[in-house]
Amino acid sequence: MKVPAMEGSQFWSFADVEERLVEAMRLWWHVEGAGWPFASDGPWHLIGEDRTWDWDLDRRPDVRVPKLPLSREQMRRRDEATAWLRHAPDRDRRLVVLGVTALAAGRKRVPFRALLRPMGLRTGAEGLRKRYSRAINAICQVLNTAEMRA
C-alpha cells in the first residue's frame, strides 16, 4: 500500500500522528457542508451552525459569517492524515475517529469510558485505550517504515 508523501525526512511519534489526526478533524469541520469521511454514522446533525452577529450585514442574527476556504496546503495535510486511517486495523478505525473527535473538540485526553457505549460495549475502557494506542502505533509504524524506504 502506498503512503502519501510526507514532509521531509521525519520520524512519526504517537503524539505527532495523533496531533495531525486532530488537525485533520478540525479541518474537516471547517469545510462547508463536509464531514469527516470515516464517521458518516456519527451524530453530525446535532452539531449546530456557528451563528454570529455581523454588524455590517443589517444586524440580523440569521446571517452567518462565511468561512474562508482551506488553502491547498491545508487540504493536502487534511487528506494525507485522513488517508492514514487505512493503516489502522479495520475494527479500530471507528475508535480512533471517536477519540480524535473528542480531542479536536477540546478534551485533554480521550474519554475511553465515554466511548464504551458508542463502540457497543458495556465494560472495557482499558481495553479501548489499548486498542486506540495500538491503532495509532500501527499508523506510526507504516509511516516510519515508508520514511526509511524513501
C-alpha positions as CSV (number, residue, x, y, z in Angstrom):
1,M,0.0,0.0,0.0
2,K,1.4,3.4,-1.0
3,V,1.8,6.0,1.7
4,P,1.3,9.7,0.7
5,A,4.3,11.9,0.5
6,M,5.3,13.4,3.9
7,E,7.3,16.5,4.9
8,G,11.0,15.8,4.6
9,S,12.6,13.0,6.5
10,Q,10.7,12.8,9.8
11,F,10.2,10.2,12.5
12,W,6.5,10.0,13.3
13,S,5.8,9.5,17.0
14,F,2.4,8.6,18.6
15,A,1.9,12.3,19.6
16,D,2.8,13.5,16.1
17,V,0.3,11.2,14.4
18,E,-2.4,11.9,16.9
19,E,-1.9,15.7,16.6
20,R,-2.1,15.5,12.8
21,L,-5.3,13.5,13.0
22,V,-6.8,16.1,15.4
23,E,-5.8,18.8,12.9
24,A,-7.4,16.9,10.1
25,M,-10.6,16.6,12.1
26,R,-10.7,20.3,12.7
27,L,-10.1,21.0,9.0
28,W,-12.9,18.7,8.1
29,W,-15.2,20.6,10.4
30,H,-14.0,23.8,8.7
31,V,-15.3,22.9,5.3
32,E,-18.8,24.0,4.5
33,G,-21.1,21.0,4.1
34,A,-18.4,18.4,4.6
35,G,-18.0,15.9,7.3
36,W,-15.2,13.6,8.4
37,P,-15.4,10.8,5.8
38,F,-14.8,8.0,8.2
39,A,-17.5,8.9,10.7
40,S,-20.6,9.1,8.5
41,D,-22.5,7.3,11.2
42,G,-21.8,9.9,13.8
43,P,-24.2,12.5,15.1
44,W,-23.2,15.3,12.8
45,H,-26.8,16.5,12.6
46,L,-26.6,17.5,16.2
47,I,-23.7,20.0,15.6
48,G,-25.2,23.5,15.3
49,E,-24.1,26.2,12.9
50,D,-21.8,28.9,14.1
51,R,-24.1,32.0,14.0
52,T,-22.7,35.3,14.9
53,W,-23.9,38.9,14.6
54,D,-22.5,40.5,11.5
55,W,-22.7,44.3,12.2
56,D,-22.1,45.1,8.5
57,L,-24.9,43.0,7.2
58,D,-28.1,44.5,8.6
59,R,-27.6,43.4,12.2
60,R,-29.5,40.2,11.8
61,P,-28.6,37.1,13.9
62,D,-29.6,34.8,11.0
63,V,-26.7,36.0,8.8
64,R,-23.7,33.6,9.0
65,V,-20.2,34.8,8.7
66,P,-18.8,33.0,5.6
67,K,-16.0,30.5,6.3
68,L,-12.7,31.1,4.4
69,P,-11.8,28.2,2.1
70,L,-9.0,26.0,3.0
71,S,-5.6,26.6,1.4
72,R,-4.1,23.9,-0.8
73,E,-1.6,23.1,1.9
74,Q,-4.4,22.6,4.5
75,M,-6.3,20.4,2.1
76,R,-3.2,18.3,1.4
77,R,-2.5,17.9,5.1
78,R,-6.1,17.0,5.9
79,D,-6.3,14.4,3.1
80,E,-2.9,13.0,4.0
81,A,-3.8,12.5,7.6
82,T,-7.3,11.1,6.8
83,A,-5.7,8.5,4.5
84,W,-3.5,7.3,7.3
85,L,-6.6,5.7,8.9
86,R,-6.3,3.0,6.3
87,H,-3.3,1.7,8.2
88,A,-5.2,1.2,11.4
89,P,-6.9,-2.2,12.0
90,D,-10.4,-2.2,10.5
91,R,-12.1,-2.8,13.8
92,D,-10.3,0.1,15.4
93,R,-10.9,2.9,12.9
94,R,-14.1,4.0,14.5
95,L,-12.5,4.1,17.9
96,V,-9.7,6.3,16.5
97,V,-12.2,8.6,14.9
98,L,-14.2,8.9,18.1
99,G,-11.0,9.5,20.2
100,V,-9.7,12.1,17.7
101,T,-13.1,13.8,17.7
102,A,-13.0,14.2,21.4
103,L,-9.5,15.7,21.3
104,A,-10.5,18.0,18.4
105,A,-13.5,19.2,20.5
106,G,-11.1,20.3,23.2
107,R,-10.7,17.3,25.5
108,K,-7.2,17.0,27.0
109,R,-7.4,13.2,26.9
110,V,-9.5,10.6,25.1
111,P,-12.5,9.7,27.4
112,F,-12.4,5.9,26.9
113,R,-15.1,5.3,29.4
114,A,-17.5,7.6,27.5
115,L,-16.6,5.7,24.3
116,L,-17.8,2.4,25.6
117,R,-21.4,2.9,24.5
118,P,-20.7,4.3,21.0
119,M,-18.4,1.3,20.5
120,G,-21.2,-1.1,21.6
121,L,-19.6,-2.2,24.8
122,R,-20.6,-2.1,28.5
123,T,-17.2,-2.6,30.0
124,G,-13.6,-2.5,28.9
125,A,-12.4,1.2,28.9
126,E,-8.8,0.0,29.5
127,G,-9.2,-2.4,26.5
128,L,-10.4,0.5,24.4
129,R,-7.3,2.5,25.5
130,K,-5.0,-0.3,24.4
131,R,-6.8,-0.7,21.1
132,Y,-6.6,3.0,20.4
133,S,-2.9,3.0,21.3
134,R,-2.2,0.0,19.1
135,A,-4.1,1.6,16.2
136,I,-2.2,4.8,16.4
137,N,1.1,2.8,16.7
138,A,0.2,0.8,13.6
139,I,-0.1,4.1,11.7
140,C,3.2,5.2,13.1
141,Q,4.9,2.0,12.0
142,V,3.7,2.3,8.4
143,L,4.7,6.0,8.2
144,N,8.1,5.4,9.7
145,T,8.7,2.3,7.5
146,A,7.8,4.3,4.4
147,E,10.3,7.1,5.6
148,M,13.1,4.5,5.9
149,R,12.5,3.2,2.4
150,A,12.5,6.7,0.9
